[in-house]
Amino acid sequence: GAAGATGFGSMADTGLLESLLRLLEKVDGGTDSQDVAADLGVDHQVIVGAVKSLQALGEVISTEQKSSKHWELTGEGREIAEQGSHEARVFNAIPDEGLPQNGLMKMPSGKVGFSKAMSNKWIRLDKAHEGGPRVFKTVETIEDTVRDKLQLVQKGQSAKLEDKEKTELKKRKLLSEVTVKSYWITKGSSFSTTITKQETELTPEMIASGSWKEKKFKPYNFEAMGVAPDCGHLHPLMKVRTQFRQIFLEMGFTEMPTNNFIESSFWNFDSLFLQINPQQHPARDQHDTFFISDPALAHEFPQDYLERVKQVHSEGGYGSQGYKYDWKIEEAQKNLLRTHTTAVSARMLYKLAQQEKFTPVKYFSIDRVFRNETLDATHLAEFHQIEGVVADYGLTLGNLMGVLHQFFTKLGITKLRFKPAYNPYTEPSMEVFSYHEGLKKWVEVGNSGVFRPEMLLPMGLPEGVSVIAWGLSLERPTMIKYGINNIRELVGHKVNLQMVYDSPICRLDS
Amino acid sequence: MPTVSVKRDLLFEALGQKYTDEEFDELCFEFGLELDEITSEKEILSREQGDEKAEGASDVVLYKIDVPANRYDLLCLEGLVRGLQVFKEKLEAPRYKRVSPADGGEPQRLVITEETASVRPHAVAAVLRNITFTQERYESFIELQEKLHQNICRKRTLVAIGTHDLDTISGPFTYTAKPPGDIRFKPLNQSKEYTAAELISHYKTDSHLRHYLHIIENEPLYPIIYDNNGIVLSMPPVINAKNYSMLLNMRNGFCVCLQAKITLDMIVTMFSEYCDEPFTVEEAEVVYPDGRLCVYPELAYRTETLSGDFINKRVGINESAESIAQLLTRMCLRSEVSGEGDLIQVEIPPTRADVIHACDIMEDAAIAYGFNNIIRSTPRTYTVANQLPLNKLTELLRQDLTAAGFTEALTFALCSQEDIADKLRKNIVETRAVHISNPKTAEFQVVRTCLLPGLLKTLAANRKMPLPLKLFEISDVVLKDETKDVGARNNRRLCAVYYNKSPGFEVIHGLLDRVMQLLDVKPGRNQGYHIQAAEDSTFFPGRCAEIFSCGKSIGHLGVLHPDVISRSELTMPCSAIDMDIEPFL
């Protein structure tokens, strides 16, 4: 976090920092951190630490990162710089009277040193010596050039060596070329050679004593992220649900009780004037509906109403030809998982029709529905349906479009057009399209229509009352809103909680 | 929604006009169709079977057009063109006429015997006289039959269509039913004779026909149609006989449909266009087992009378009766102003079986007017909004549960029996679960009876997340309940889990205290809430308590049983709370 300041270990000791600053004071135009290291006789990494500490103090120094190539001794190279080359060590180990070869070979530098010293002609081997092969010096003194060269490099004077020599030493794994990241250090705008100790945080004591006035505070690193608050998170789909609820409430719509997943075929299909013979509506298809084996049948219906529904299906009436088929109560009784929340709308409209005097209503619901269909990236066996219903005298198709326009405007969608469509329980039926600026085309955003008289009149609603309705899924706009392509990444137990933690608040109109 | 595939150039030729793809798409949109895809046989083949197979296939441009599920009159090129041409006022809707045989000849007759009672005791028939097919027309004819079979005929279970070359057979025809062993004929596309029983086993491996075998397979008698000489015409709904089916070069067609008059009307209205005398269909007589004689096709026209005011008021427009009559005429509903007030007489042709109410006529007027020309207006319906108290409580609690540091999960309402029983160490019988009769997989066997399985699965899927994991869900479970009309009810529950290296019972207990504080219920034995040691097989013995509020048990909390943890593919201890929130409404 910002308060964590540099994020590096403990601050370099003040003495070193001040030495560095004094050094910097003397040079014009700045200096390289490697030179500082050489001058102060400390390791370059220590100077790097000091530079970072100084940076944290504000504008005392200003720096520029550099990288340069540089020759460095390997572990073995350092050993040689200290103790001499293997061949020199071998040479020095041999007394004037010579040394048995097998004894020499046991020395740590024995093998390498022996062959190098041999090829340098510093020593000779007397194979025929009594008591086994023996090694003798051939010269009085030697010059250990390898050690000399390595010592030059160690002193930072590798430039004095020829490239060929360096390559040779590299081949012997005594030297390596490394890239060094260093700093070009110049005086900063508030340069000073003395360090005032900086405070990390304001304390209650400082406030009480007023000492904060004299203190310098370590600057914050505003580039770092803060610490995540310890909190819970709402699920994005539920956040969107909340917004849709809000929109309906703002528009004066009352929430329907949709807490009944199990529904009878009667309310799910028949009451809506959906045929029992699965001829037209996909939802009625056996294959798309989850039927219930236990409790298999519903056992209670409003009898008068049920008779009227039976009649309008099998014989017609209310100005309708009907579907002319043998309507069976056995089918209507079958329990299922509701395939749409319109089953609840039907219950509510029936209830409304039982009032002594009709009063206009606006209803909405957002709840789960179930389809036994093939699952893919955008289809699950359960999803949330959003539904709006308005019942009043004299509502027109133009009114439906007007309400849809208001509703979608609240979602930030203003460009709408309507396509004639087919839905077995609404007539007219319209698909709602909105212009997608990104895709540069019209995309379907919902379905709507005017409920059929064959649905409304048997309920007992007055003749002049029209009921307009529309629906859409909750998942689709949410997937678009949060940029999710696979519905399984949004709904169900497989969602990544990180996605839930990270999802922003939902404002549908922005 | 059925999709009709037509050759673009053929379509434009028939429409007498060329369109760009965009223009045609617009026309479809306005008329209630959808230009779903622009493709070619080659493209389809290459997509489905790879480029190699597509080599040499036709690259003639095909339009795939989605047609509303109730518009059987738009399921072929002929119908689509007719509908669009009338809509564009380039053509007057034809009148379909049933005619008697020329030269006073006897009509063709189909006699239905009483044996059919056990299978499909209805059939209708008609004759397409002096018809001229081309390759394209013939293909369209076959495709329409297939489309009708798939849609209105519900994969042949409701209706079966047979079409035959009348010049190769001779009436009267008999529609009867016989034991499968007694039926022998040479079926379409086969070179030898089979008995019906042999055919059934032969077609078991036919990718197309095997889907229709179940309709008659287990019947003692199979439906069969013979001509006067005992020649088999067809064994509906499975197959026609060879040699007697309608062919490209035949001139007179005999159409038989089991069950539905609408289907027969649809076939003959669409293709009578190609008869020497277009749009006429020669009648056929059908004699029923009870001696009743009916003449088909019906080709019934029906007249409805409605007022211009009705249309105006329902659509939200203000048009004269004359102009509304004109709009309807454009939808193949020939209409006239009757002269009485603003009454309009609307004639419903046999092709428009979808028109069953004045509202269907109203919709057609609105389509012809143009949905997008209708002025959008806000209804003046004044209402005061109310939230459902249960949802209001849920919304408020969800907010505060996240404030308490718990993250909301959203899990499925459907699950397996194992999820709510074995995995929680419960007996399925005791769960009061609602069972699904037709689940495709085990994931959809029951409706959840508690929220815990979903939360445990969410934990399992997120084991890599930093601990502790604190999750909650407030949602519905479903329980059997005899007192409800459907025998089951939803129950809104609150469930939360704490998953960490230590069980954290105190965390879950603290959450209960917080929830009760939010619900304004004080700790206490009588009017308040308290918890009390309990045994529950889902929880670790001695680490489970029952929650009581105002003396009523509302749920449990505790440390989950180690077996529940491991059966959920989890490794850490976990404590949970599961409670009913409905008592707090």
Chai-1 contact restraints between the chains, C-beta under 6 A:
chainA,res_idxA,chainB,res_idxB,connection_type,confidence,min_distance_angstrom,max_distance_angstrom,comment,restraint_id
A,C231,B,G405,contact,1.0,0.0,6.0,A-B,restraint_1
A,G232,B,T402,contact,1.0,0.0,6.0,A-B,restraint_2
A,G232,B,G405,contact,1.0,0.0,6.0,A-B,restraint_3
A,G232,B,F406,contact,1.0,0.0,6.0,A-B,restraint_4
A,G232,B,T407,contact,1.0,0.0,6.0,A-B,restraint_5
A,H233,B,T402,contact,1.0,0.0,6.0,A-B,restraint_6
A,H233,B,T407,contact,1.0,0.0,6.0,A-B,restraint_7
A,L234,B,T402,contact,1.0,0.0,6.0,A-B,restraint_8
A,L234,B,E408,contact,1.0,0.0,6.0,A-B,restraint_9
A,H235,B,E408,contact,1.0,0.0,6.0,A-B,restraint_10
A,H235,B,L410,contact,1.0,0.0,6.0,A-B,restraint_11
A,L237,B,L410,contact,1.0,0.0,6.0,A-B,restraint_12
A,L249,B,A385,contact,1.0,0.0,6.0,A-B,restraint_13
A,G252,B,T383,contact,1.0,0.0,6.0,A-B,restraint_14
A,G252,B,A385,contact,1.0,0.0,6.0,A-B,restraint_15
A,F253,B,A385,contact,1.0,0.0,6.0,A-B,restraint_16
A,T254,B,A385,contact,1.0,0.0,6.0,A-B,restraint_17
A,T254,B,N386,contact,1.0,0.0,6.0,A-B,restraint_18
A,E255,B,Q387,contact,1.0,0.0,6.0,A-B,restraint_19
A,E255,B,L388,contact,1.0,0.0,6.0,A-B,restraint_20
A,E255,B,N391,contact,1.0,0.0,6.0,A-B,restraint_21
A,P257,B,L388,contact,1.0,0.0,6.0,A-B,restraint_22
A,N259,B,D476,contact,1.0,0.0,6.0,A-B,restraint_23
A,N259,B,N490,contact,1.0,0.0,6.0,A-B,restraint_24
A,N260,B,N490,contact,1.0,0.0,6.0,A-B,restraint_25
A,F261,B,V478,contact,1.0,0.0,6.0,A-B,restraint_26
A,F261,B,N490,contact,1.0,0.0,6.0,A-B,restraint_27
A,I262,B,V434,contact,1.0,0.0,6.0,A-B,restraint_28
A,I262,B,V486,contact,1.0,0.0,6.0,A-B,restraint_29
A,I262,B,A488,contact,1.0,0.0,6.0,A-B,restraint_30
A,S264,B,V486,contact,1.0,0.0,6.0,A-B,restraint_31
A,Q280,B,A69,contact,1.0,0.0,6.0,A-B,restraint_32
A,F290,B,I436,contact,1.0,0.0,6.0,A-B,restraint_33
A,F291,B,S437,contact,1.0,0.0,6.0,A-B,restraint_34
A,F291,B,N438,contact,1.0,0.0,6.0,A-B,restraint_35
A,I292,B,V434,contact,1.0,0.0,6.0,A-B,restraint_36
A,S293,B,H435,contact,1.0,0.0,6.0,A-B,restraint_37
A,S293,B,S437,contact,1.0,0.0,6.0,A-B,restraint_38
A,D294,B,H435,contact,1.0,0.0,6.0,A-B,restraint_39
A,P295,B,K480,contact,1.0,0.0,6.0,A-B,restraint_40
A,P295,B,G487,contact,1.0,0.0,6.0,A-B,restraint_41
A,P295,B,A488,contact,1.0,0.0,6.0,A-B,restraint_42
A,A298,B,D485,contact,1.0,0.0,6.0,A-B,restraint_43
A,A298,B,V486,contact,1.0,0.0,6.0,A-B,restraint_44
A,E300,B,D485,contact,1.0,0.0,6.0,A-B,restraint_45
A,G319,B,H357,contact,1.0,0.0,6.0,A-B,restraint_46
A,G319,B,A358,contact,1.0,0.0,6.0,A-B,restraint_47
A,S320,B,I356,contact,1.0,0.0,6.0,A-B,restraint_48
A,S320,B,H357,contact,1.0,0.0,6.0,A-B,restraint_49
A,Q321,B,I356,contact,1.0,0.0,6.0,A-B,restraint_50
A,N335,B,V486,contact,1.0,0.0,6.0,A-B,restraint_51
A,P360,B,T381,contact,1.0,0.0,6.0,A-B,restraint_52
A,K362,B,T383,contact,1.0,0.0,6.0,A-B,restraint_53
A,R368,B,A413,contact,1.0,0.0,6.0,A-B,restraint_54
A,A381,B,F444,contact,1.0,0.0,6.0,A-B,restraint_55
A,E382,B,A413,contact,1.0,0.0,6.0,A-B,restraint_56
A,V390,B,T381,contact,1.0,0.0,6.0,A-B,restraint_57
A,D392,B,T381,contact,1.0,0.0,6.0,A-B,restraint_58
A,L395,B,P379,contact,1.0,0.0,6.0,A-B,restraint_59
A,T396,B,G316,contact,1.0,0.0,6.0,A-B,restraint_60
A,L397,B,V315,contact,1.0,0.0,6.0,A-B,restraint_61
A,L397,B,G316,contact,1.0,0.0,6.0,A-B,restraint_62
A,L397,B,A366,contact,1.0,0.0,6.0,A-B,restraint_63
A,G398,B,G316,contact,1.0,0.0,6.0,A-B,restraint_64
A,G398,B,I374,contact,1.0,0.0,6.0,A-B,restraint_65
A,G398,B,I375,contact,1.0,0.0,6.0,A-B,restraint_66
A,G398,B,R376,contact,1.0,0.0,6.0,A-B,restraint_67
A,G398,B,S377,contact,1.0,0.0,6.0,A-B,restraint_68
A,N399,B,S377,contact,1.0,0.0,6.0,A-B,restraint_69
A,N399,B,P379,contact,1.0,0.0,6.0,A-B,restraint_70
A,M401,B,R376,contact,1.0,0.0,6.0,A-B,restraint_71
A,G402,B,R376,contact,1.0,0.0,6.0,A-B,restraint_72
A,G402,B,S377,contact,1.0,0.0,6.0,A-B,restraint_73
A,G402,B,T378,contact,1.0,0.0,6.0,A-B,restraint_74
A,H405,B,R376,contact,1.0,0.0,6.0,A-B,restraint_75
A,R417,B,N372,contact,1.0,0.0,6.0,A-B,restraint_76
A,F418,B,F371,contact,1.0,0.0,6.0,A-B,restraint_77
A,K419,B,F29,contact,1.0,0.0,6.0,A-B,restraint_78
A,P420,B,G32,contact,1.0,0.0,6.0,A-B,restraint_79
A,P420,B,I367,contact,1.0,0.0,6.0,A-B,restraint_80
A,Y422,B,P68,contact,1.0,0.0,6.0,A-B,restraint_81
A,Y422,B,A69,contact,1.0,0.0,6.0,A-B,restraint_82
A,Y422,B,N70,contact,1.0,0.0,6.0,A-B,restraint_83
A,E427,B,C359,contact,1.0,0.0,6.0,A-B,restraint_84
A,E427,B,D360,contact,1.0,0.0,6.0,A-B,restraint_85
A,E427,B,E363,contact,1.0,0.0,6.0,A-B,restraint_86
A,P428,B,E363,contact,1.0,0.0,6.0,A-B,restraint_87
A,P428,B,A366,contact,1.0,0.0,6.0,A-B,restraint_88
A,R452,B,C359,contact,1.0,0.0,6.0,A-B,restraint_89
A,P453,B,C359,contact,1.0,0.0,6.0,A-B,restraint_90
A,V491,B,L410,contact,1.0,0.0,6.0,A-B,restraint_91
A,G492,B,F412,contact,1.0,0.0,6.0,A-B,restraint_92
A,H493,B,T411,contact,1.0,0.0,6.0,A-B,restraint_93
A,H493,B,G454,contact,1.0,0.0,6.0,A-B,restraint_94
A,H493,B,K457,contact,1.0,0.0,6.0,A-B,restraint_95
A,H493,B,T458,contact,1.0,0.0,6.0,A-B,restraint_96
A,H493,B,A461,contact,1.0,0.0,6.0,A-B,restraint_97
A,K494,B,A461,contact,1.0,0.0,6.0,A-B,restraint_98
A,L497,B,N462,contact,1.0,0.0,6.0,A-B,restraint_99
A,L497,B,M465,contact,1.0,0.0,6.0,A-B,restraint_100
A,V500,B,T407,contact,1.0,0.0,6.0,A-B,restraint_101
